[in-house]
Amino acid sequence: MMSVVAPDSRYTGPEATPTLEVGGRAIRLCRPADPDRLLDDPVVLDWNARDDYMPYWAYLWPGAFLLAEAVAVEPWGPDLTALELGCGLGLAGLVGLDAGLSRVVFTDYDLAPLRFVGRSATANGFGPDRVSTDLLDWRDPPDARYPVILGADVLYERRLVPLVVGVLRALLAPDGVALVSGPYRVATEDLGPALSAAGLRSESSPIRSEDEHGRPLRGTLHRIRRR
């Protein structure tokens, strides 16, 4: 998608591949077993000092389960390609492939999570005809359009709202839909006006799921389209 010098946290610790059940679908997910070790990684510390970067990708956040829950039950039409923004470990996109999406392009700002997504795709039997991974800096979106865009907890800070809205405006196909989900955050209060100014609209609804330990999760699903 783009040529940038991206961070590469190169996690080298122990790994795990649990089977997670979301929305009645079982997905094997490759992930770091000790993600906290990245917080002291010299590459991460250096990139944080230069670009406020944090390796959030290494954790399974509530927003990932909430979005995966929505994706699991969505009545996907035929031959749909989805783009997942800030995919991290890619749970929502992997569930989407199992639920009927033809292809998912998993994108992140760090190369490291994309390697985990590739291994997860293989573990679930999703071949290269259905899965691709690429770098994506929201500040510089490529010239492409997607009928489906997925975003799990991508609005965790106010400063991210204009970035997310900008990338949705740039990449969402004319008749496409973006599903953005996460727990309630103050930042999302700015979403509606920002979308409206960009020629987009959102229908929001409550959503529930469970994390990997069976704890209940509640949040909001934003279904975003062009006006």
Wavefront OBJ file of the C-alpha trace (Angstrom):
o trace
v 0.000 0.000 0.000
v 2.713 2.436 0.840
v 6.446 2.697 1.298
v 7.315 3.852 4.814
v 9.874 3.132 7.459
v 7.660 1.335 9.940
v 8.320 0.216 13.476
v 9.017 -3.454 13.856
v 8.810 -4.516 17.475
v 9.963 -8.037 16.562
v 8.512 -9.842 19.549
v 10.838 -12.754 20.414
v 9.191 -14.081 23.580
v 6.973 -17.104 24.132
v 3.882 -17.427 21.956
v 0.461 -19.013 22.363
v -2.217 -20.118 19.927
v -5.472 -20.443 21.858
v -8.790 -21.213 20.216
v -11.204 -18.365 20.870
v -14.963 -18.627 20.440
v -16.701 -15.445 19.319
v -20.225 -15.270 17.968
v -20.393 -19.041 17.786
v -17.228 -19.246 15.677
v -13.958 -20.851 16.770
v -10.759 -19.107 15.687
v -7.164 -20.079 16.423
v -5.253 -16.912 17.263
v -1.463 -16.682 17.361
v -0.394 -14.126 19.930
v 2.448 -13.137 22.289
v 2.213 -15.025 25.564
v 4.120 -12.253 27.379
v 3.269 -8.988 25.605
v 4.494 -6.832 28.504
v 8.090 -7.560 27.561
v 7.622 -5.270 24.554
v 7.247 -2.273 26.869
v 10.990 -2.398 27.590
v 12.069 -3.202 24.040
v 14.665 -0.674 22.764
v 12.975 -0.414 19.358
v 9.620 0.337 20.987
v 11.128 2.885 23.373
v 12.924 4.641 20.527
v 9.829 4.768 18.344
v 7.733 5.988 21.248
v 10.121 8.884 21.779
v 9.940 9.850 18.098
v 6.301 9.135 17.223
v 4.396 8.391 20.456
v 4.199 4.749 19.374
v 2.995 1.984 21.711
v 2.755 -1.771 20.941
v -0.961 -1.998 21.659
v -1.217 -4.661 18.963
v 0.141 -7.341 21.301
v -2.920 -7.315 23.582
v -6.454 -8.534 23.024
v -8.584 -5.500 23.886
v -12.330 -5.575 24.607
v -12.971 -3.779 21.323
v -11.572 -6.748 19.395
v -14.129 -9.115 20.922
v -16.950 -6.601 20.453
v -16.180 -6.066 16.781
v -15.648 -9.783 16.177
v -19.070 -10.424 17.712
v -20.676 -8.024 15.233
v -18.719 -9.400 12.287
v -19.639 -12.979 13.173
v -23.370 -12.386 12.705
v -23.306 -9.869 9.846
v -25.068 -11.184 6.703
v -22.143 -10.694 4.338
v -22.877 -10.686 0.629
v -20.765 -12.530 -1.954
v -17.299 -11.467 -3.106
v -16.657 -8.841 -0.437
v -13.160 -7.660 0.436
v -12.675 -6.015 3.815
v -9.888 -3.815 5.120
v -9.119 -4.026 8.830
v -7.632 -0.831 10.280
v -5.089 -1.148 13.079
v -5.707 -4.873 13.000
v -3.365 -5.850 15.820
v -3.824 -9.591 16.195
v -6.628 -9.518 13.627
v -9.390 -11.258 15.559
v -12.267 -9.427 13.849
v -10.910 -9.967 10.360
v -10.266 -13.654 10.983
v -13.795 -14.089 12.286
v -15.009 -12.231 9.204
v -13.272 -14.717 6.923
v -14.954 -17.563 8.776
v -18.298 -15.727 8.541
v -18.227 -15.282 4.777
v -15.991 -12.391 3.762
v -14.138 -13.372 0.600
v -10.898 -11.610 1.485
v -9.473 -9.449 4.248
v -6.588 -7.008 3.976
v -5.108 -6.727 7.465
v -3.272 -3.455 8.058
v -1.281 -2.012 10.914
v 1.429 0.537 11.596
v 3.854 -2.114 12.891
v 5.204 -5.082 10.948
v 5.218 -7.345 14.003
v 1.436 -7.904 14.332
v 1.178 -8.645 10.623
v 3.462 -11.655 11.093
v 1.164 -12.977 13.821
v -1.866 -12.455 11.594
v -0.162 -14.432 8.836
v 0.455 -17.336 11.183
v -3.128 -17.176 12.463
v -4.431 -17.264 8.895
v -2.418 -20.405 8.219
v -3.573 -21.996 11.485
v -7.194 -21.465 10.429
v -6.713 -22.674 6.866
v -7.113 -19.260 5.204
v -4.828 -19.140 2.188
v -3.122 -16.195 0.461
v -6.089 -15.869 -1.900
v -8.148 -14.725 1.083
v -5.599 -12.982 3.318
v -3.071 -10.236 2.754
v -1.205 -7.964 5.154
v 0.179 -4.485 4.635
v 1.410 -1.395 6.416
v -0.950 1.536 6.701
v -0.240 4.944 8.176
v -3.601 6.663 8.688
v -1.927 9.997 8.006
v -1.173 8.896 4.444
v -3.935 6.615 3.087
v -3.412 4.958 -0.294
v -5.508 5.427 -3.415
v -7.869 2.475 -2.922
v -11.502 1.775 -2.031
v -13.032 -1.036 0.006
v -16.670 -2.126 0.356
v -16.082 -3.112 3.987
v -13.798 -1.508 6.563
v -13.375 -2.886 10.078
v -11.957 -1.075 13.101
v -11.710 -2.425 16.648
v -11.239 0.195 19.384
v -9.477 2.616 17.038
v -10.974 5.671 18.799
v -9.311 5.379 22.180
v -8.000 8.980 22.131
v -9.542 12.206 20.824
v -6.556 12.904 18.587
v -7.356 9.712 16.666
v -10.887 10.759 15.681
v -9.861 13.005 12.749
v -7.331 10.393 11.600
v -9.911 7.597 11.587
v -12.525 9.785 9.917
v -9.978 10.844 7.299
v -8.977 7.298 6.445
v -12.625 6.219 6.259
v -13.425 9.097 3.924
v -10.451 8.139 1.743
v -10.896 4.364 1.645
v -14.614 3.582 2.003
v -16.298 2.670 -1.286
v -19.362 4.743 -2.297
v -21.820 2.033 -1.239
v -19.574 0.559 1.430
v -19.935 0.179 5.171
v -17.462 0.557 8.015
v -18.016 -1.291 11.267
v -16.177 0.388 14.137
v -16.651 -0.927 17.635
v -15.280 -0.511 21.105
v -16.171 0.181 24.724
v -17.501 3.621 25.582
v -14.761 6.240 25.463
v -14.991 10.007 25.805
v -13.221 10.335 22.442
v -16.213 8.876 20.607
v -18.309 11.904 21.592
v -16.431 13.788 18.863
v -17.151 11.140 16.228
v -20.573 12.276 14.999
v -19.661 15.886 14.143
v -16.371 14.777 12.545
v -18.147 12.217 10.361
v -20.795 14.714 9.311
v -18.161 17.245 8.277
v -16.503 14.542 6.154
v -19.699 13.565 4.356
v -20.191 10.399 6.379
v -22.961 9.259 8.706
v -23.147 6.743 11.517
v -25.809 4.580 13.081
v -24.775 3.505 16.562
v -26.117 0.604 18.573
v -25.148 -1.183 21.783
v -23.283 -4.455 21.463
v -22.298 -7.178 23.912
v -19.724 -9.931 23.894
v -17.451 -11.879 26.235
v -13.696 -11.882 26.543
v -11.604 -15.035 26.427
v -12.263 -15.657 30.133
v -16.033 -15.383 29.780
v -16.270 -11.928 31.329
v -19.107 -9.828 29.865
v -18.206 -6.902 27.647
v -20.382 -3.994 26.576
v -19.738 -1.367 23.973
v -20.984 0.453 20.910
v -21.053 -0.549 17.262
v -20.811 2.343 14.800
v -22.106 1.472 11.312
v -20.645 4.175 9.087
v -21.622 4.969 5.497
v -21.339 7.830 3.058
v -24.190 10.326 3.024
l 1 2 3 4 5 6 7 8 9 10 11 12 13 14 15 16 17 18 19 20 21 22 23 24 25 26 27 28 29 30 31 32 33 34 35 36 37 38 39 40 41 42 43 44 45 46 47 48 49 50 51 52 53 54 55 56 57 58 59 60 61 62 63 64 65 66 67 68 69 70 71 72 73 74 75 76 77 78 79 80 81 82 83 84 85 86 87 88 89 90 91 92 93 94 95 96 97 98 99 100 101 102 103 104 105 106 107 108 109 110 111 112 113 114 115 116 117 118 119 120 121 122 123 124 125 126 127 128 129 130 131 132 133 134 135 136 137 138 139 140 141 142 143 144 145 146 147 148 149 150 151 152 153 154 155 156 157 158 159 160 161 162 163 164 165 166 167 168 169 170 171 172 173 174 175 176 177 178 179 180 181 182 183 184 185 186 187 188 189 190 191 192 193 194 195 196 197 198 199 200 201 202 203 204 205 206 207 208 209 210 211 212 213 214 215 216 217 218 219 220 221 222 223 224 225 226 227
